[in-house]
Amino acid sequence: MKRFITLYSLCFSVLFLNQSCEKWFDVTANNQIKAEDQFSSVDGFKDALMGVYLGMGDANLYLSNTSFTMVDVLSQQYAPFTSSLAFYYDFQNYRYQNPKAESQIKRVWDKYYFVIANVNSALNQMDKSSFAWYKGEKEIIRGELLALRAFLHFDLMRFFGHANYAQRPELASKLAIPYSTIYSKDYPPQLTYTETFKQMEADIKQAMELLKYDPIFKNSLITSEIMMNINRDGFYDNRFNRMNYYAAEALLARVYAWQGGDKMKLAADAAEDVIANSPIELFNNNDQLSNDRTIKKEHLFGLKVQDLQTTASMYFEGTNNTNYNGLRLLHAPTEDLYEVDIPEIGASDIRFIQLLNNEQYGYVSLKLKKQSLYDIDANTIPLMKIPEMYYIASEYYSQNNMTKAISLLEKVRVSRRIVQALPATLDLASYNNELVKEYRKEYVAEGQLFFFYKRQGFKQLPNYSSAVDLDDKVYMLPFPASEVEFGNRVQ
């Protein structure tokens, strides 16, 4: 990780707020933030928080690598690249030690910790702040920052940590990723997996307590009068484009599910609470996809980014065979996955008939490509959506209440307008097969499928031929060499 924080050289407008980021990029001669000026008012903390979201929207993170390109290439959902010139060729073949892949992995690592450092800087300054805050305002901003810190560390663990954690109790005492909680030039310590999960859960739970002031929380502690006072500039609008109470709870469900075992019940409890109490709900028969292909009404946390359309257009096309970087789904395997030969399943599933385009060299995802001037939030990357909560809860109940497990899975299928119901007599093996199909159908171009395979410890991946069972050599991105050499990291 870089030993100090450098700032972006160019200040651009915050896409989802009509406010300047000049304060955030007000630098001294030695490229350090003038903290005494930056954090002298609540506006400084607002700018800092927006700086975190801007950092997350970088191409090395959720604008590309950790949403729909690199991480989805790892899941083997796209057709094999036809040339070694393809930018993600090494990742599709799990050749992490090749120079191009090594360089890309380091950029991902550095960017994650860059953003985390900015989170910690804001939290550190918040502890020192002496000006008067409106009741609820400090709590919401601090809650967002803490939940974002956990979110970013958890994704680092999902990339760089071991696979199949739930079935490997020996991993509990092994070192995981560095978990950074202070703003410092020093390398943050590596904690054990047990300690790391404990810290992650503590950050999320503290965030959830603070975010009870979130205006979207069902029983928000903030009054309408106070909300009117602190939200005159619209800063607290569009809460599902930010880390909100229910996004934090959904993250907690993810973290518990990753640990498995006894934590799966806690994962299901959190997931069901999100389903029951958040205003976010599944797509229904009255909704239209024509101008809303990421299904914004299902977003628990969707990140606004710049340049999404330019970036997506580079990858999602299937008519130019000289575009070595094209992300396309092979025709036959895709039609088999979506069961198009069964009219009541494939022919009615909106994920197949409306979210994929049949082009010459394969099916191409339409989720992130702007189709018209009337598209809804065409610059939003979905990071957490409500179907995942149904999947997590369903997975838990498959071990003790198959009727409820099927019912939860069926709710998502019905929302996708699949007509044919799942058999009520599914056994566990058949259920697991249906769950895998759901993840594969749902998470095209969303960056979640590889993590599902990794959490489950798949030995073989659909669409990928391997003579040997897959293990951590495939599932774990290697720490950057500089971290091992200078930070004494152990992986």
LINPEHU-V677374 format. One record per run of one state. SS is the DSSP state (a for helix, b for strand, c for the rest). FROM is the first residue (numbers start at 0). TO is the last residue. If there is no record, write none. Layout:
SS;FROM;TO / SS;FROM;TO
//
This chain:
c;0;25 / b;26;26 / c;27;31 / b;32;32 / c;33;33 / a;34;37 / c;38;40 / a;41;55 / c;56;68 / a;69;73 / c;74;87 / a;88;91 / c;92;97 / a;98;127 / c;128;135 / a;136;159 / c;160;163 / a;164;166 / c;167;167 / a;168;172 / c;173;173 / b;174;177 / c;178;188 / b;189;191 / a;192;212 / c;213;222 / a;223;229 / c;230;237 / a;238;240 / c;241;243 / a;244;258 / c;259;261 / a;262;276 / c;277;294 / a;295;297 / b;298;303 / c;304;306 / a;307;314 / c;315;327 / b;328;328 / c;329;329 / a;330;336 / c;337;348 / a;349;352 / c;353;354 / b;355;358 / c;359;360 / b;361;364 / c;365;378 / b;379;384 / a;385;396 / c;397;400 / a;401;414 / c;415;426 / a;427;441 / c;442;447 / a;448;455 / c;456;470 / a;471;474 / c;475;479 / a;480;486 / c;487;490
//
